[in-house]
């Protein structure tokens, strides 16, 4: 049988109405099956993305909980080890998988917020006497929050500001034991983020570190190490935080594809219902799907979702080449992936919202998929919030404009407007002109998407 068939069979009985521990045990079982390995992101990226899409097909019935748990395990936790771990650390993933051990990815902090996760104040201070690190949350704002799988994980990749000899070397990753024998490692405190609108089968935790002793071998050391009490960069010009960011690229494609898959499934389920829902008309009963605006919406929805998925799969193939060779994606691809994330998620949200408005009381019923639409809210801010990504697009375009006032006429016009505003009113004009900023980003999105998918309706 094909991987797709085997994977569909393996996930067909996944449930979304379980406790944290029972839901986590579903992932432990899936891990032990070995159908998808923790290194497939590097070795077989097409299989990695396909597994995400197949699982997302069940999201209208399950909600976002298990899908998020799954991608945290395979992309964020294991993927970060692949990105910045040395051969010995990467080899540990096989034994973790065989043992069904779960990992969390502790990046986001309270002060920075989930949307700006790369701001890190958690500290990992090297202790020369003990040849180890002391992990601390120095303030309440430095506590990790919204850490998926934080209440059930055995291992953790913790992102912390590495300090050696009184000097900060910025954010680095540490692969550490989080629980031993089911009990938290000394010095780690964990609490639940609280009840959510959806996905309450997924544990989202806040984490506080108080002088947690971490072995020196925990530092993910493909690109750096601490040798004889000194920080050593192994490859000039490469910072670990930049390589940690590589997981955002694979995550953005996986999340965008999941959002589109969710929308496709919701449209399919709703269309099946409306095809069989008889409605009175003067000329006799007719299916609800015959209502002109609904019939038109289905046609447009199918085309829009198909087009944006095609765009995302083009990006997937290009990124897959980089993942296999451990190459840093070119700037043009990074920009296109950000555009794909925005276009994919926002198209899915738009289609599902329009559909909800056209099917009346059916959208209020349980087990229709509409009750799980906050899956798309999770997709919107995961691995790069749409607003944050669009801010970066606009700022990048402004930098290019300041070097050369050429390019797309509309972009040049909007850049000139922003430049004039900031010249007259200072940097604060950027925030005051926020509508122009996002209009500029939207025009950039359209240009980039048009280049990568010229025949698509995006």
Helices and strands as residue ranges (DSSP letters): H 3-11, H 20-33, H 40-43, H 45-56, H 59-62, H 65-71, I 72-77, H 78-84, H 87-98, E 103-106, G 114-116, E 123-127, E 132-136, G 140-142, E 144-148, E 155-164, E 167-177, E 179-180, E 183-184, E 188-192, E 204-209, E 212-215, G 216-218, E 224-227, E 230-233, H 240-244, H 246-276, E 278-279, E 286-287, G 288-290, H 292-325, H 331-358, G 360-364, G 370-372, H 374-381, H 386-403, H 409-425, H 429-432, H 434-452
